Amino acid sequence: MDASVLWSHGLTFTGMADSGFSVTLGANPAVGSENDGFRPMELIAVGLAGCTAMDVISILKKKRQDVTGFEVKVHAERAPEYPKVFTSIVIEYIVQGRQIDPVAVERAIELSETKYCSAQAMLSKAVPIRHTYQIIEEAVPIAA
């Protein structure tokens, strides 16, 4: 995998990777930025959320779970001093659907954590990661 950033102006860059997509990177206005893009550490958190989300939803679908909504939130604490690394991460999975099996959700999260999610495997070597989930039951529609 190759990735690059191209300087635009000030502290604004455009990030690109093999996929061909691009994303704007910026910084906090307190350090002279125009507040016009993702912070690099935000992208790491978004990458982690996306990596595990793709695993978990794929596994839940294979387990024939009736998922109608799904969100993954990453809550990352950072050190107060530079380089302000992540010091702890909580990944929160919110699964909405009908008759979702908690055991299936737990297993999907476990498989993502231990087998499939490369972002999680890499970050877990540097920072503790904890997982939580909630299931929001959606009513089964009544046929008219």
C-alpha positions as CSV (number, residue, x, y, z in Angstrom):
1,M,0.0,0.0,0.0
2,D,1.2,3.5,-0.8
3,A,-0.1,6.7,0.5
4,S,1.0,10.3,0.2
5,V,0.1,13.8,1.2
6,L,0.4,16.9,-1.1
7,W,0.8,20.2,0.5
8,S,-1.8,22.8,-0.5
9,H,-1.2,25.8,1.7
10,G,-0.6,26.6,5.4
11,L,-1.2,23.4,7.2
12,T,-3.6,22.0,4.6
13,F,-2.8,18.8,2.7
14,T,-4.6,16.4,0.4
15,G,-4.0,12.8,1.3
16,M,-4.2,10.1,-1.4
17,A,-3.8,6.4,-1.5
18,D,-3.8,3.5,-3.9
19,S,-7.6,3.4,-4.0
20,G,-7.6,6.7,-5.9
21,F,-9.7,8.6,-3.3
22,S,-8.5,11.7,-1.6
23,V,-9.2,13.4,1.7
24,T,-8.3,16.9,3.0
25,L,-6.1,17.1,6.1
26,G,-6.0,20.1,8.3
27,A,-5.1,21.2,11.8
28,N,-6.4,23.1,14.8
29,P,-6.7,26.8,14.2
30,A,-4.7,27.3,17.4
31,V,-1.6,26.2,15.5
32,G,-2.3,28.3,12.5
33,S,-4.6,26.2,10.4
34,E,-7.8,27.1,8.6
35,N,-9.7,24.2,10.2
36,D,-10.4,22.8,6.8
37,G,-9.9,19.1,7.0
38,F,-9.5,16.0,9.1
39,R,-6.7,15.9,11.7
40,P,-4.3,13.0,11.1
41,M,-5.2,11.3,14.4
42,E,-8.9,11.6,13.6
43,L,-8.2,9.6,10.4
44,I,-6.5,6.9,12.4
45,A,-9.6,6.7,14.6
46,V,-11.9,6.7,11.6
47,G,-9.8,4.0,9.9
48,L,-10.1,1.8,13.1
49,A,-13.9,2.3,13.2
50,G,-14.2,1.5,9.5
51,C,-12.0,-1.5,9.6
52,T,-13.9,-3.2,12.5
53,A,-17.3,-2.0,11.2
54,M,-16.8,-3.8,7.9
55,D,-15.8,-7.0,9.7
56,V,-18.6,-7.0,12.1
57,I,-21.4,-6.1,9.7
58,S,-20.1,-8.8,7.3
59,I,-20.1,-11.4,10.0
60,L,-23.5,-10.5,11.3
61,K,-25.0,-10.7,7.8
62,K,-23.4,-14.1,7.3
63,K,-25.0,-15.1,10.6
64,R,-28.3,-14.0,9.1
65,Q,-28.9,-11.3,11.7
66,D,-31.7,-8.9,10.7
67,V,-29.6,-5.7,11.0
68,T,-31.4,-2.5,9.9
69,G,-28.9,0.0,11.3
70,F,-25.3,-0.1,12.4
71,E,-22.8,2.4,13.8
72,V,-19.3,2.1,15.3
73,K,-17.9,4.9,17.5
74,V,-14.3,5.1,18.5
75,H,-13.6,7.0,21.7
76,A,-9.9,7.7,22.0
77,E,-8.1,9.3,24.9
78,R,-4.9,11.1,24.1
79,A,-1.8,12.0,26.2
80,P,-1.7,15.6,27.2
81,E,2.0,16.0,26.1
82,Y,3.5,15.6,22.7
83,P,3.4,13.4,20.7
84,K,-0.1,13.1,22.2
85,V,-0.5,9.4,21.4
86,F,-3.7,7.5,22.1
87,T,-3.6,6.2,25.7
88,S,-6.9,4.3,25.6
89,I,-9.5,3.4,23.1
90,V,-13.1,2.3,23.5
91,I,-14.9,0.9,20.4
92,E,-18.7,1.1,20.8
93,Y,-20.8,-0.9,18.4
94,I,-24.5,0.1,18.1
95,V,-26.6,-2.6,16.3
96,Q,-30.2,-1.9,15.4
97,G,-32.4,-4.6,14.1
98,R,-35.0,-7.3,14.8
99,Q,-34.3,-10.2,17.1
100,I,-30.5,-9.6,17.1
101,D,-28.7,-12.4,18.9
102,P,-26.2,-10.9,21.5
103,V,-24.0,-14.0,21.2
104,A,-23.7,-13.3,17.4
105,V,-22.7,-9.7,18.1
106,E,-20.2,-10.7,20.7
107,R,-18.6,-13.3,18.4
108,A,-18.5,-10.9,15.4
109,I,-16.7,-8.3,17.6
110,E,-14.3,-11.0,18.9
111,L,-13.5,-12.2,15.4
112,S,-12.8,-8.7,14.2
113,E,-10.6,-8.1,17.2
114,T,-8.6,-11.3,17.1
115,K,-8.6,-12.3,13.4
116,Y,-9.7,-9.8,10.8
117,C,-9.2,-6.1,11.6
118,S,-5.6,-5.1,10.7
119,A,-6.0,-1.6,12.2
120,Q,-7.1,-3.1,15.5
121,A,-4.3,-5.7,15.5
122,M,-1.7,-2.9,14.9
123,L,-3.1,-0.4,17.4
124,S,-3.7,-2.9,20.2
125,K,0.1,-3.4,20.3
126,A,0.5,0.2,21.4
127,V,-2.7,1.1,23.3
128,P,-5.4,-0.8,25.3
129,I,-8.6,-1.2,23.4
130,R,-11.9,-2.0,25.0
131,H,-15.2,-3.0,23.3
132,T,-18.8,-2.2,24.2
133,Y,-22.0,-2.8,22.3
134,Q,-25.7,-2.1,22.5
135,I,-28.5,-3.7,20.6
136,I,-31.5,-1.5,19.7
137,E,-34.5,-3.7,19.1
138,E,-36.7,-2.6,16.2
139,A,-40.3,-3.6,16.1
140,V,-41.3,-6.2,13.5
141,P,-43.6,-4.5,11.0
142,I,-47.2,-5.7,11.2
143,A,-48.6,-6.8,7.9
144,A,-51.8,-4.9,6.9
